[in-house]
Amino acid sequence: MNPLRNRFRKEVEKSVVEYTASIPFDKRLYRQDIAGSIAHARMLAKQGIISEKEAELIVMGLASIREEIERGILDLRADLEDIHMNIEARLIEKIWVVGRKLLTARSRNDQIALDMRLFAKEAISDTIEKLIELQKALLDLAEANKDVIMPGYTHLQRAQPVLFAHHLLAYFEMLQRDVERFRDCLKRTDVMSLGSGALAGVPYPIDRAFLAQELGFARVSENSMDAVSDRDFVIEYQAAASLAMMHLSRLAEESVLWASAEFGVVELDEAYATGSSIMPQKKNPDVAELARGKTGRVYGNLLALLTTMKALPLSYNRDMQEDKEGLFDTVDTLLSTLDVFTGMVRTLRVKGEKIRLAAEEGYILATDLADYLVRKGVPFREAHNIVGGLVQYALEKGKTFKELSLSEYQSFSPLFAEDVYSITVESSVRARNILGGTAPEQVKEALTRARKIVRVEDE
């Protein structure tokens, strides 16, 4: 019988048991729950609330239950609702009345808040580690192709030449902001809630600082009602995860485009592509495509929890049981996506010559021609108009800038001279030699700075 039904005359309906039970998913928190219970038992003994012998029995019992769960031999019951009650019931089976003392000075409300914080702390640590691994893969790819020039795009139209490494470093910056967001999230997650009781605190002389130290928390929560009803840290993880997935989805989209026959500037390793069930020639970028799709479910998990929490009165409400499945799914989705993206990037083959040809096609040096006139005293807006006319003329004649004669150039401005032919994609990238620019010197320094950042993050 469920011990929580003692004040009721009727047994709960089977459909209600199934509807309210969280054990199918919160069983994932067994390690965190047992760790919190072991620390709680030791604290109770330290404070003289239970004896040292009783605490020892409880700790031994909990350790054996952890082993049973990991070996898959403990039958977790839906009628006991959640992982807390299942562990408590098994502990009582093992050590009888002593097991009943574990609930002293504790509620399931502060217990689940603790478990979720312990889980989130681990998830944040794992997420940061995997983000850094992807950053390293991007840096390796950038350094291996540091001389490759590609067309940079705006509106998915060729805009100006940039170094391929500069393009990849843009993703490094995005991921670095992700790392910083998760580190910031950790500050607000690293708060110990145990001791808050159901909502009002507990009437026992407990040592919360001892609990925080045992469980590795930086500080203790300061308001019991807030502590049991706060899920900001879960929402914050999901928000940071949504941004990270958005960044990965952008990289996924570019990978799909670059690997297509229309672009054809990179080749995905066969280990990170799939075939077609009907078209033998196909090599599909499914990893990247799935990442784009999975981004939506991560967004959905964030919105679902925000919606759940938006109108809850203080303090704990059962609605908050809905905080777990979305978080678990988001953590699993983000970590697995980071794993496969790291492998995909590490095995990506860049077709440097084809990228360079793409950078030289069309009128990608138009801005450089305008800047050429500016350096000869023409106001930029006027120079812009002159080169716009030149582009239109070249299009009509079916010529590239290289193919235009000097007289054709000078028909648009007498300031054009022979040195106009020295404007190339190489000179274009070299000219942007400012902090944050695509010049080779700047990209080299940016790569050095990025390596230092990941080394510090690794320490």
C-alpha positions, 0 to 999 in steps of 0.5 A: 500500500502507498503510505501516502494514502493513510488518510484516505478511505478509498484506494486510488483509481488505477488510471489515476495511479498511471496518470500521476506516477512520475517513476517512468521518467524520474527513475533517472534521478536515482543517483542524485536522490540517493546521494542527497539521502546519504548526505541527509542521514549523515547530517542527522547523525552529526546533529544528534537527531538520529544515532551514528549507528542508525545513519550507518545502517541507512547509508549502507541500505541506500548504497545497496539500493543503488546497486540494485537499481544499477543491476536492474533487479529492483522492481520500481512500482508505479503505485509508489509514484516517484523515485523518492518513495520507491527508494524509501519503501525499499529502504524500509524493507531492508532496515525496517523502522530505522529506514522510516527515520530518513524522512525526518527534517525533509520533504519530497518538495525539497528533495526533488528540488535538490535532485533536479539541481544535482542533475542540472549541475552535471548536465551543465558540466557535460554540456560545457565539455562537449561545446569545447570539444566542438570548438576544438574541432572547428579550430582544427578545421580552420587551421587546416584551411587557413589560406582558403578564400571563400565568398562571404554571403549576405541574403545568401548572395555572394557579398565579399571575399573572406577567409574560410577560417574566419567564417568558421571562427564565427561559429567558435564565437557563438559556441563561446557565448554558449559556454559562458551562458551555461557557466552563468546558469551554473551559478544559479543552479549551484544552490542547495535547497535541502532543509526547506521542508515542504515549504516553511523550513524544518523544526529541527536543528539541522546543519544546511552548510554541512549538507551543502559541503557534502553535496558540493554546492556553493551556497544554501538557498535563503527562502524555503518557499522559493527553494521548493518552487523555483525552477528558474535554473531548469528554464535557464538551462533550456534557454541556453540550450535553445540558443546553442541548438540554434547555433548548431542548426545554422551550422547544419544549414550551411553544411547542407548547402555546402555539401550540395551539388549546387555549392559542392565546396565540402564533402561529408564523411560517409560515416556522417551521411546516409543513403536513399532507399530508392536512389542509389547515388544519394549521399544525404546529410542526415546528421545536419538535417536532423539537428535542424529538426531537433532544434524545434523540440528543444524550443518546445521544451523551453516553451512548455516549462515556461507555460507550466510555471507562468501562473503557479501560486507559491509554493510547490504545485504538482504541475511542476512534475512536468519539469523533468521530461522536457529537461531530460529530452533537452539534455539528451538532444543537445549532448548527442547533437554536440557529439555527432557535430564534433565528429562531422566537423573533424571528418569534413573535407574542404574543397579549397580550389573549388571554394576559391573559384566560387570566391572569384566568380561574379562581381564580389570585388565591387565594394573593393572597387568602390573603396578604390575610388574612395581612396582617390577622393570620391565620396563613398556614396558617389563611388557606390553609384559609379560601381553600381553602374559598372556592374550593370554594364559588365552584366549586359556585356557578359564580362567579369571585372578582369575582362573589362578594358581600362577604357571601359573602366574610365568611361565610368570614372577617369580615376580608374588606372592600371592599378585597378587590376591589382584588386583581387580576392587576396588583396580584398581580404588583406585590406581588412586588417583590423581587429575582427576582420578577415585579413590573414594576420587578424585570423591568425591572431584570432586562432591563437586567442581561440586556442588560449580560450579553450586551453583555459576552459579545459583547466 
